[in-house]
Amino acid sequence: MRPCRGAVPVRVASTEGPIRSQGQTIDTLLRLDPAALPGGCLPHAPTLDALASHAASVADTPVDRAEVAARLAQHNRELGNEAGALLAERLADPRAVVVMTGQQPWLYAGASMLFAKIAGAIQLARRLEDRAGVPAIPVFWNHSEDHDVDEMNRFFRFASGEVVRERLELSRHAGHAIETLALSGADAELAATWVPDEQGHLRPHSGERLAGWASRVVHEVMPDLPVVHVEPFVLRPLLGAFFGEVIRRGPDILRAVAARSRSLTDEGFELQVDPKDVTLLFELTDDGRVRVPVDGDEELASRATAMPESFSCGVLGRAAAQQHALPVVAHVNGPAENAYFAQIPDLFTALGLPVPAAWPRPMLTVVGPDEARTAERLGIDTNSLADGPSTWPEPPEPPAVAALFAEAGADLRAGVDKLRGDAADGELGEPVEAFNKRITDALARLKRTFEKHRERAGGVGRRGRRRLAETLRPRGKPQERLLGPIALFRGRDPALMSAALSGIDPLDFRHHVVTLEDEDLSL
């Protein structure tokens, strides 16, 4: 177990093997045994040497670098992200490459997996620049062209010891892109009640775009981990040629994706995206977005080429659009993204684009001091903390209670057996059995009452286990998928997220357990 950043009260321990709860997936193989992946689905090994060798092949892009760099620099300055703007300007260097990651914005930015992706991209870019000797720029794709308002309308926090989902009243924006969603005064006031005053700088402002708020929270929580923020609308005007080509080559692209998907299914992998229901492009209208039939229609292709601002990408087309506009050498992905990247290498090839490397994002679980003590007393090791409650040992029953009620139960059963013996006719048998059920249930209830009393007296038991499970597997899901730094570092500075993630090696694909210590509760 290693400390992070000197005196900062954070320790990181890593699991010694695969996370059992994940099973055999594209992501687990990429992390643990990439040679076992189906041939060609993810063509680049997740090693620094392989990435450095791949860098030169992505440097040429169809879009003018200088214009891309200028657009990204301006966007980041408008967000108040000067460090990101300076990074963006480095993209004008013809040798520069991009380490990409992305996520759709949530309220207060998102769960810890979003911050882990960004930190992973930043750390990997730094290591790649040192190894390859070329500028490597970390870029966060804030996926604000998504129209699923309900999906992003979420913020999870602790209330009365339980994890609750908060949301805003955003039905007014249903069916429209998140990029145009501005928060009302009522939205800002409600969201402000979810965080303490000492974190007031993270609260939204009336009139602020939701996606812009998410970017602001990211660079305020991780000020020492600068990244270039980009939203699709910033680069969409440069994608006309890309949109036209997707429409022209659409039938070939869809056949290639379907063939690759079948090969993955044949080898026993579950598909992330159904190839029968793939939408590569959407057209943006006043009434929302509509699917674009990518059937080679030349008139539609010409319109998309001339009016790129009126089109946007579906999930499988997004990575190719990014590759068209930016020299992406690697994507830092979560498990779901790595699964669908395995379905689309032929999509890049069909469009004449280099296939970027898929890189596993850091995975982490944050454990507070109280939870760490509970885990230690219950005998839960690092691997089991990462795997979740299904692998945890059950806490033993308090011996005195177990023995007491075992003896009492034996005495009661003996008494009931005597009554059964005297119940010679059928009329008495039924009342005896009903009596037996009542006293059995009553004895079980009384035993639980005794146990709760002993748990309160002893401090650790089943209640402690339940609390630990609620923190590490809120609502039955991995912590990193629901809880962000505000919830995880409650009572502390959320910027501890930056400290924790800075201590994780981007080349270490194991799951990391971050333990907060009692001393020095703020940075």
C-alpha positions in Angstrom: 0.0 0.0 0.0 1.5 3.3 -1.0 0.7 6.9 0.1 -0.3 9.6 -2.4 1.5 12.8 -2.7 3.4 12.9 0.6 1.3 14.1 3.5 -2.0 13.9 1.7 -4.1 11.4 3.8 -4.8 8.9 1.0 -3.4 5.4 0.6 -3.8 3.2 -2.5 -3.8 -0.6 -2.6 -4.3 -2.7 -5.7 -6.0 -6.0 -6.1 -3.7 -8.9 -6.8 -5.8 -10.5 -9.5 -9.0 -10.2 -11.6 -12.1 -8.8 -10.1 -14.3 -11.8 -9.9 -17.5 -10.0 -10.2 -16.6 -8.8 -13.7 -16.3 -12.2 -15.3 -14.7 -12.8 -18.7 -15.2 -9.7 -20.8 -13.4 -7.7 -23.4 -12.3 -5.3 -20.8 -11.0 -7.9 -18.3 -9.0 -9.6 -21.1 -7.6 -6.2 -22.2 -6.5 -5.5 -18.7 -5.1 -8.9 -17.7 -4.4 -11.0 -20.8 -4.7 -9.0 -24.1 -3.1 -11.8 -26.0 -6.3 -13.8 -25.4 -8.5 -11.3 -27.1 -10.2 -12.4 -30.3 -7.9 -11.6 -33.2 -8.0 -8.1 -34.7 -10.8 -6.7 -32.5 -8.5 -4.4 -30.5 -5.4 -4.4 -32.7 -3.0 -2.5 -30.4 -1.6 -3.9 -27.2 -2.1 -1.7 -24.2 1.6 -1.0 -23.6 3.6 2.2 -23.7 6.0 0.9 -26.4 3.1 -0.1 -28.6 1.5 3.3 -28.2 4.8 5.1 -28.9 5.2 3.0 -32.1 1.6 3.8 -33.1 1.9 7.6 -32.6 3.4 8.4 -36.0 0.6 6.6 -37.9 -2.1 8.9 -36.4 -0.4 12.3 -36.9 -2.0 13.1 -40.3 -5.6 14.1 -40.0 -8.1 15.2 -42.7 -8.9 18.4 -40.8 -6.6 21.4 -40.5 -4.7 21.2 -37.2 -4.3 24.9 -36.7 -8.1 25.5 -36.9 -8.7 22.6 -34.5 -6.2 23.9 -32.1 -7.7 27.4 -32.3 -11.2 26.2 -31.8 -10.3 24.1 -28.8 -8.2 26.9 -27.2 -11.1 29.4 -27.5 -13.6 26.9 -26.1 -11.4 26.2 -23.0 -10.8 29.9 -22.4 -14.6 30.4 -22.5 -14.8 27.7 -19.8 -12.2 29.5 -17.7 -9.8 26.6 -18.3 -6.6 28.4 -19.3 -4.4 25.4 -18.6 -6.5 23.4 -21.0 -6.3 26.2 -23.6 -2.5 26.1 -23.5 -2.6 22.4 -24.0 -5.0 22.8 -26.9 -2.6 25.2 -28.6 0.1 22.5 -28.7 -2.1 20.5 -31.1 -0.9 22.8 -33.8 2.4 21.0 -33.7 2.2 18.5 -36.6 3.8 15.8 -34.4 1.2 16.1 -31.6 -1.1 13.2 -30.8 -4.2 13.0 -28.6 -5.0 10.7 -25.7 -8.8 10.8 -25.7 -11.5 10.0 -23.1 -15.1 11.0 -22.8 -18.4 10.8 -21.0 -21.8 12.4 -21.1 -22.2 15.1 -18.4 -24.2 14.5 -15.2 -25.2 17.0 -12.5 -22.0 18.0 -10.6 -20.0 16.5 -13.5 -20.5 12.8 -12.8 -19.4 9.7 -10.8 -15.8 8.9 -9.9 -15.4 6.9 -13.1 -15.5 10.1 -15.1 -12.7 11.6 -13.0 -10.8 8.4 -13.3 -11.0 8.4 -17.1 -9.7 12.0 -17.3 -6.9 11.4 -14.8 -6.0 8.2 -16.7 -5.8 10.1 -20.0 -3.7 12.9 -18.4 -1.2 10.4 -16.8 -1.0 8.3 -20.0 -0.4 11.4 -22.1 2.5 12.5 -19.9 4.1 9.0 -19.9 3.7 8.8 -23.7 5.2 12.2 -24.3 8.2 11.1 -22.3 8.5 7.8 -24.1 7.8 8.9 -27.7 9.3 12.4 -27.6 6.2 14.0 -29.2 3.5 16.3 -27.7 0.8 14.1 -26.3 -2.4 16.0 -25.4 -5.1 14.7 -23.1 -8.6 15.6 -24.3 -11.9 15.1 -22.5 -14.8 14.8 -24.9 -17.8 16.2 -23.0 -20.5 14.3 -24.8 -23.1 17.0 -24.8 -24.8 16.2 -28.1 -26.6 13.3 -26.3 -30.4 13.8 -26.2 -31.1 11.5 -23.2 -31.8 14.1 -20.6 -33.0 11.5 -18.0 -29.7 9.6 -18.3 -27.7 12.7 -17.3 -30.2 14.2 -14.9 -28.7 12.5 -11.8 -26.6 13.2 -8.8 -26.1 10.6 -6.0 -25.3 11.6 -2.5 -25.7 10.2 1.1 -28.8 11.2 3.0 -29.5 9.6 6.4 -26.9 6.9 5.8 -28.4 5.9 2.4 -27.5 6.8 -1.2 -30.2 8.8 -2.8 -30.6 10.0 -6.4 -31.3 13.7 -6.8 -32.6 15.2 -10.1 -33.8 18.5 -11.5 -37.1 19.2 -13.3 -35.8 19.2 -16.9 -38.7 17.8 -18.8 -38.8 21.1 -20.7 -35.7 19.9 -22.6 -36.7 16.3 -23.4 -35.7 15.3 -26.9 -33.1 18.0 -27.3 -29.3 18.0 -27.1 -27.8 18.6 -23.7 -25.4 21.1 -25.3 -28.2 23.6 -25.4 -29.6 23.0 -21.9 -29.2 26.1 -19.7 -30.1 25.9 -16.0 -32.8 28.1 -14.6 -32.6 30.0 -11.3 -34.9 27.3 -9.8 -32.5 24.6 -11.1 -29.5 26.3 -9.5 -31.2 26.9 -6.2 -32.3 23.2 -5.9 -28.9 21.8 -6.9 -27.3 24.1 -4.3 -29.1 22.3 -1.5 -27.4 19.1 -2.3 -23.9 20.2 -1.3 -22.5 21.9 1.9 -21.6 25.5 1.8 -17.8 24.8 1.9 -18.3 23.2 -1.6 -20.4 26.2 -2.8 -17.9 27.0 -5.5 -19.0 23.8 -7.3 -22.7 24.8 -7.4 -24.2 25.8 -10.7 -25.1 29.3 -11.7 -28.4 30.5 -13.1 -28.1 30.6 -16.9 -25.1 28.3 -16.9 -25.1 25.5 -19.5 -25.3 22.1 -17.8 -22.4 20.8 -19.9 -20.3 23.8 -19.2 -21.0 23.4 -15.5 -19.8 19.8 -15.7 -16.5 20.9 -17.2 -16.1 23.6 -14.6 -16.6 21.1 -11.8 -14.0 18.8 -13.3 -11.2 21.4 -13.5 -12.1 22.8 -10.0 -11.9 19.4 -8.5 -8.7 18.4 -10.3 -6.9 21.8 -10.8 -3.5 20.1 -10.9 -4.5 17.6 -13.6 -5.3 19.9 -16.7 -7.1 18.5 -19.7 -8.5 19.9 -22.9 -12.3 20.0 -22.8 -14.2 19.7 -26.0 -17.9 19.5 -26.9 -19.1 18.1 -30.2 -20.5 21.5 -31.4 -17.0 23.0 -31.3 -15.7 20.6 -34.0 -19.0 19.8 -35.8 -18.5 22.5 -38.5 -15.3 20.7 -39.5 -16.9 17.3 -40.0 -18.8 17.8 -43.2 -16.6 15.6 -45.3 -16.8 12.9 -42.6 -20.6 13.0 -42.4 -20.8 12.7 -46.2 -18.4 9.8 -46.3 -20.3 7.9 -43.6 -23.5 8.2 -45.6 -21.8 7.1 -48.8 -20.0 4.1 -47.2 -22.8 3.3 -44.7 -23.8 0.0 -46.2 -20.2 -1.3 -46.2 -19.6 0.0 -42.7 -22.7 -1.7 -41.3 -21.8 -5.0 -42.9 -18.3 -4.9 -41.5 -19.6 -4.1 -38.0 -22.1 -6.9 -38.2 -19.5 -9.4 -39.3 -17.1 -8.4 -36.5 -20.0 -8.6 -34.0 -20.9 -12.1 -35.2 -17.3 -13.2 -34.7 -17.3 -11.9 -31.1 -20.6 -13.6 -30.4 -19.2 -16.9 -31.8 -16.4 -16.6 -29.3 -18.8 -16.2 -26.4 -18.7 -12.4 -25.8 -21.7 -10.4 -25.1 -22.2 -7.5 -27.5 -22.3 -3.9 -26.1 -24.2 -2.6 -29.2 -26.7 -4.6 -31.3 -25.5 -4.3 -34.9 -29.0 -4.7 -36.1 -30.0 -1.4 -34.4 -26.9 0.8 -35.1 -27.4 4.5 -35.8 -24.2 6.0 -37.2 -25.6 9.6 -37.7 -28.5 11.8 -36.7 -29.9 14.9 -38.3 -30.7 17.7 -35.9 -34.1 19.4 -36.3 -36.2 21.9 -34.4 -38.2 18.9 -33.1 -35.2 16.9 -31.9 -32.9 14.5 -33.7 -33.9 11.9 -36.3 -32.0 8.9 -37.5 -30.1 9.3 -40.8 -30.3 6.3 -43.2 -26.7 5.7 -44.2 -27.7 3.9 -47.4 -25.4 5.6 -49.9 -27.9 8.4 -50.8 -25.7 11.0 -52.6 -28.2 13.8 -52.2 -28.2 13.3 -48.4 -24.4 12.9 -48.4 -24.0 16.2 -50.2 -26.4 18.0 -47.7 -24.4 16.6 -44.7 -21.2 17.7 -46.3 -22.5 21.2 -46.9 -24.4 21.6 -43.5 -22.4 19.7 -40.9 -23.9 21.7 -38.1 -27.2 19.9 -38.7 -25.8 16.5 -38.1 -24.4 14.5 -35.2 -23.0 11.1 -34.4 -24.4 8.0 -32.9 -22.4 6.0 -30.4 -20.4 4.0 -33.0 -19.8 6.9 -35.3 -18.5 9.1 -32.5 -15.0 7.6 -32.2 -14.5 7.8 -35.9 -15.5 11.4 -36.0 -13.0 12.1 -33.2 -10.3 10.3 -35.3 -11.2 12.4 -38.4 -10.8 15.7 -36.5 -8.0 14.8 -34.0 -4.8 12.7 -34.1 -6.1 10.2 -31.5 -3.5 7.6 -30.5 -5.5 6.0 -27.7 -8.9 6.1 -26.0 -9.0 5.7 -22.2 -12.2 3.7 -21.9 -14.5 2.0 -19.4 -15.6 -1.6 -19.8 -18.6 -0.8 -21.9 -16.6 1.4 -24.3 -13.9 -1.2 -24.7 -16.6 -3.7 -25.5 -18.0 -1.7 -28.4 -14.6 -0.6 -29.6 -14.0 -4.4 -30.1 -16.9 -4.2 -32.6 -15.7 -1.3 -34.7 -12.1 -1.6 -35.9 -13.3 -2.2 -39.4 -15.4 1.0 -39.2 -12.2 3.1 -39.0 -10.6 1.1 -41.8 -13.6 1.6 -44.1 -13.3 5.3 -43.6 -9.5 5.3 -44.2 -8.8 6.2 -40.6 -6.1 4.7 -38.3 -7.6 2.5 -35.6 -6.8 4.1 -32.1 -5.7 1.9 -29.2 -8.3 1.1 -26.6 -6.8 1.7 -23.1 -8.5 0.6 -19.9 -9.3 3.4 -17.5 -8.3 3.3 -13.9 -10.7 1.5 -11.6 -11.1 2.5 -8.0 -13.1 2.1 -4.8 -12.9 4.8 -2.1 -13.0 3.7 1.5 -13.3 6.1 4.4 -11.6 5.6 7.8 -14.7 4.1 9.5 -15.3 1.8 6.5 -11.6 0.7 6.6 -11.9 -0.2 10.3 -15.1 -2.1 9.6 -13.5 -4.1 6.8 -10.5 -4.9 8.9 -12.6 -6.2 11.8 -14.7 -8.3 9.4 -11.6 -9.8 7.7 -12.4 -8.3 4.3 -9.2 -8.0 2.2 -8.4 -5.6 -0.7 -9.6 -8.0 -3.4 -12.9 -8.6 -1.6 -13.5 -4.9 -1.1 -13.1 -4.4 -4.8 -15.3 -7.5 -5.7 -18.2 -6.5 -3.4 -20.4 -8.0 -0.7 -21.0 -11.3 -2.5 -17.4 -12.2 -1.7 -17.3 -10.9 1.9 -17.4 -13.3 4.8 -20.5 -13.2 6.9 -19.9 -11.7 10.3 -20.1 -14.5 13.0 -23.1 -14.4 15.3 -22.3 -13.2 18.7 -21.4 -16.5 20.5 -23.4 -15.8 23.6 -26.6 -15.1 21.6 -26.1 -18.1 19.3 -25.5 -20.5 22.2 -28.4 -19.0 24.2 -30.9 -19.3 21.4 -29.7 -22.7 20.3 -30.3 -24.0 23.8 -33.7 -22.2 24.1 -34.8 -23.6 20.7 -33.9 -27.1 21.7 -35.9 -26.8 24.8 -38.9 -25.4 22.9 -38.7 -28.2 20.3 -38.6 -30.8 23.0 -41.7 -29.2 24.6 -43.6 -29.2 21.3 -42.6 -32.8 20.6 -44.3 -33.7 24.0 -47.4 -31.9 23.0 -47.5 -33.7 19.6 -47.3 -37.0 21.4 -50.3 -36.1 23.5 -52.3 -34.8 20.5 -53.8 -38.2 19.9 -56.6 -37.0 17.6 -56.6 -34.7 14.6 -58.4 -31.9 16.4 -55.4 -31.2 18.6 -52.7 -31.6 15.9 -53.5 -28.5 14.0 -53.5 -26.1 17.0 -50.2 -27.6 18.1 -48.6 -27.0 14.7 -49.9 -23.4 14.7 -48.5 -22.9 18.2 -45.2 -24.3 17.0 -45.1 -21.8 14.1 -45.9 -18.9 16.4 -43.2 -19.7 18.9 -40.6 -20.4 16.2 -41.3 -17.0 14.5 -41.3 -15.3 17.9 -38.0 -16.9 18.9 -36.4 -15.7 15.6 -37.6 -12.2 16.2 -36.4 -12.2 19.7 -33.0 -13.5 18.5 -32.7 -10.6 16.1 -33.5 -8.2 18.9 -30.7 -9.7 21.0 -28.3 -9.5 18.1 -29.1 -5.9 17.4 -28.4 -5.1 21.0 -25.1 -7.0 21.0 -24.2 -5.2 17.7 -24.9 -1.8 19.3 -22.8 -2.8 22.3 -19.9 -4.3 20.2 -19.8 -1.6 17.5 -19.3 -4.0 14.5 -21.6 -6.6 13.1 -24.2 -7.0 10.5 -25.2 -3.4 10.6 -21.6 -2.4 10.0 -21.5 -4.8 7.0 -24.7 -3.3 5.6 -23.2 0.2 5.9 -20.0 -0.9 4.2 -22.0 -2.5 1.4 -24.1 0.7 0.9 -20.9 2.7 0.6 -19.0 0.4 -1.7 -21.9 -1.0 -3.7 -24.6 1.7 -3.5 -27.9 0.4 -4.9 -26.1 -2.8 -5.7 -23.8 -1.1 -8.3 -20.0 -0.4 -8.2 -19.3 2.7 -6.3 -17.4 4.3 -9.1 -20.5 4.2 -11.3 -22.7 6.3 -9.0 -20.8 8.4 -6.5 -18.6 11.4 -7.3 -16.0 13.2 -5.3 -18.6 15.3 -3.4 -20.2 12.1 -2.0 -17.0 10.1 -1.6 -15.0 12.8 0.2 -17.9 14.2 2.3 -16.5 16.2 5.1 -13.2 16.7 3.2 -12.0 18.6 0.1 -13.3 16.9 -3.1 -10.0 17.8 -4.6 -8.7 14.7 -2.7 -10.0 12.9 -5.8 -7.1 14.4 -7.7 -4.6 13.3 -5.1 -6.0 9.8 -5.1 -5.9 9.5 -8.9 -2.5 11.0 -9.2 -1.2 8.0 -7.2 -2.5 5.4 -9.7 -0.2 4.3 -12.5 -2.0 4.4 -15.9 -0.2 1.2 -16.8 -1.5 -0.7 -13.8 -4.9 -2.1 -14.9 -5.8 -3.6 -11.6 -8.6 -2.3 -9.4 -7.4 0.2 -6.8 -8.8 0.7 -3.3 -8.2 4.2 -2.1 -8.3 4.5 1.7 -8.8 7.9 3.4 -7.0 8.4 6.7 -8.2 10.2 9.8 -5.6 12.9 10.0 -5.5 16.1 7.9 -9.0 16.1 6.6 -8.5 18.8 4.1 -5.8 19.6 1.5 
